[in-house]
Amino acid sequence: MIRRRIEELREQLNRHNYKYYVENAPEISDFEFDALMHELLRLEREHPEYADPNSPTVRVGSDLTAEFETVKHRFPMLSLGNTYSLEELHEFIGRIEREAGTAEYVCELKFDGTAISLTYEHGRLLRAVTRGDGTQGDDVTANVRTIRTVPLTLRGDDWPDYFEMRGEILMPYASFDRLNAEREAAGETPFANPRNAAAGTLKQQASSVVARRGLDATLYQAAGENLPFGTHWESLQKAREWGFKVSDAMRICRNTEEIDAYIAHWDEARKSLPFPTDGVVIKVNDFAVRRMLGFTAKSPRWAVAYKFKAEQASTRLISVDFQVGRTGAITPVANLEPVQLAGTTVRRATLHNAEQMALLDIRPNDTVFVEKGGEIIPKITGVDLALRPADSRPFEYIDRCPECGTPLVRYEGEAKHYCPNQSGCRPQILGRIIHFIRRKAMDIEGLGEETVELLFENGLLHDASDLYDLRAEQLAPLPRLGEKSAENIVQSIRNSLEVPFERVLFALGIRFVGETTAKYLAAHFRSLDAVIGASREELVEADEVGGKIADAIIDYFADPENLRIVERLRRAGIRTESEARELASERLAGRNFVLSGKFAGHSRDELKALIERHGGKNLAAVSANVDYIVAGENMGPAKLKKAEKLGVKIISEEEFLRMLADDAPSETEPEPEPKHEDAEATTSPTQGSLF
């Protein structure tokens, strides 16, 4: 009897949830819905033997924390090629028609959120995994179960026994504005845009937090083996019947004119949408034609994303603030009269440096043009001189640090001004500690910016070396922490003692010493003592170290305060020497590589590690010393132009991997590109294995 009532309540709540959140056609009041939910919660609490991970009650989330497990995608989640011009889009359509004849296309909005793959088995949500690097991602099932537009159990009974739905987790503008208002009221940094907010929310450790933030989900692709559909359109109509939220904006288009009209309509109409979009996706509809067209190493050859041009708005410049970074760099930030731009309210925009401000001739009370580069970061692109006040006077750039009052300096060849008071300027101190704990540095988990500030304000942190004196009983009484969090932080600090020397060197935060330079310094000098004792002439002998970097290293270790911190870190047990590493081979010996763009099969860090394990070197910039550029999706246009000018060879990720194969030819020329049929056989074994 009890079990039957629990099942009835679950069925009713799932139905009403679908009617309210997906169809926007509620049949009962919120009060009636809440009454049913409370009854189910009570029965499940009293009868834990009937627990179900897909019960509607999981929508409220849990306060329990859990680490995210990395899961390999059964079907790779590939990226899409991008274009910003109709001319390039027409070339894409023309190529398809030359290869496959007249085709039918499905045009969809390109949602600006974070990609997700939902796996269903026997009609029930089994797993939700982020895109990650395309081959594997994080298991965020507990968090996704709180999103009310994600069906926990499917409607009907004709769904495949095992398949995936791909789509986007979004944060609607209403949820975004509410969340940022809450963060500002609490003194926390607001999210820059809805995409970042959605991605950050999905990685929250407590699903109860996710449940409160109002995420949404729109699904746009089925993936699986032997899916019972002949077309993409058919698959999504069926997915809608099963309970998935599928966009009503989809259209079938049969030629470039219809596609252009769809783009023109949504380029304007998107401004009234309740969620962020940044373009249109054009896909071949017929699965048989898709199989014929196949894939490149990075993306399907049957789909492309047309990106909308950046929106522009005009508003008034109220004032300019000056922010101080961890290296002392001063960045001017414009405070603006709030203006709607690309679906969000813009109040601030970067001005970069004094030279940029002088170039724009920007002045207080000017009416300025604001643009969102790539729909993300607001920037000021110009001034409406016709509206400039008659009494306007040129802006005078500050000459003292806004935080500590120290006179600013400007180093030769640099556009920015700097505060030289490294050891006494609060944002510099905090910035260096935050840099020290970053994932690519010492990788200390549980310590975000807010927690570092909290420890600093409570006198527990004065510099990075103080981290290794922290005890759990000091942390537990502080706001937002507690015993468990305190223990986890202290354990993560202990674990950081195993971080290799090259990352320790990067974590110190020496000006101009990034990840790559730190690796070369560690490989060349092998120990921290050797780096500290090296002369300028000796430093520039290391790869990627020029005079400017050498001077910065010497200046860093000439500061007694920095030496004191380094000595305390040494006593705490951090690694100050490189471990001997065996090469997997010398196939890449003597060759220099630059990575550019996004890659389908590996992360950039993985590719860099492969290059070094096989004797090659990673360089940060394109120069005459570079032998190969490994190009992924969206390679930087500046790098492409410089590579062409210098005659640097550009290869794909697939060509690079063939250079490492046991049977790779000894010549430096990469082998020809494989036929698309082979690419499909290895990348997409079934009609449903899509991005």
Buried (B, 14 or more C-beta within 10 A) or exposed (E): EEEEBBEEBBEBBBBBBBBBBBEEEBEBEEEEBEEBBEBBBEBBEEEEEBEBEBBBBBBEBBEEEBEBEEBEBBBBBBBBBBBBEBEEBBEBBEEBEEBBEEBBBBBBBBBBBBBBBBBBEEBBBBBBBBBBBBBBBBBBBBBBBBBBBBBBBBBEEEBBEEBBBBBBBBBBBEBBBBBBEEBEEEEEEBBBBBBBBBBBBBEBBBBBBBBBBBBBBBBBBBBBBEBEBEBBBBBBEBBBBBBBBBBEBBBBBEBBEBBBBBBEBBBEEBEEBEBBBBBBBBBBBBBEBBBBBBBBBBBBBBBBBBBBEBBEBBBBBEEBEBEBBBBBBBBBBBEBEEBEBBBBEBBBBBBBBBEBBEEBBBBBEBBBBBBBEEBBEBBBBBBEEEEBEEEBEEBEBEEEBBBBEBEBEEBEEEEBBBBEBBBEBEBBBBBBBBBBBBEEBBBBBBBBBBBBBBBBEEEBBEBBBBBBEBEBEBBBEBEEBEEEBBBBBBBBBEEBBEBBBBBBBBBBBBBBBEBBBBBBBBBBBBBBEBBBEBEEEBBBEBBBBEEBBBBBBBEBBEEEEBEEBBEBBBEBEBBBBBEEEEEEEEBBEEBBBBBBBBBBBBBBEEBBEBBBBBBBBBBEEBEEBBBBBBBBBEBBEEBBEBBEEEEBEBBBBBBBBBBBEEEBEEEEEBEEEBEBEEBBEEBBEBBBBBB
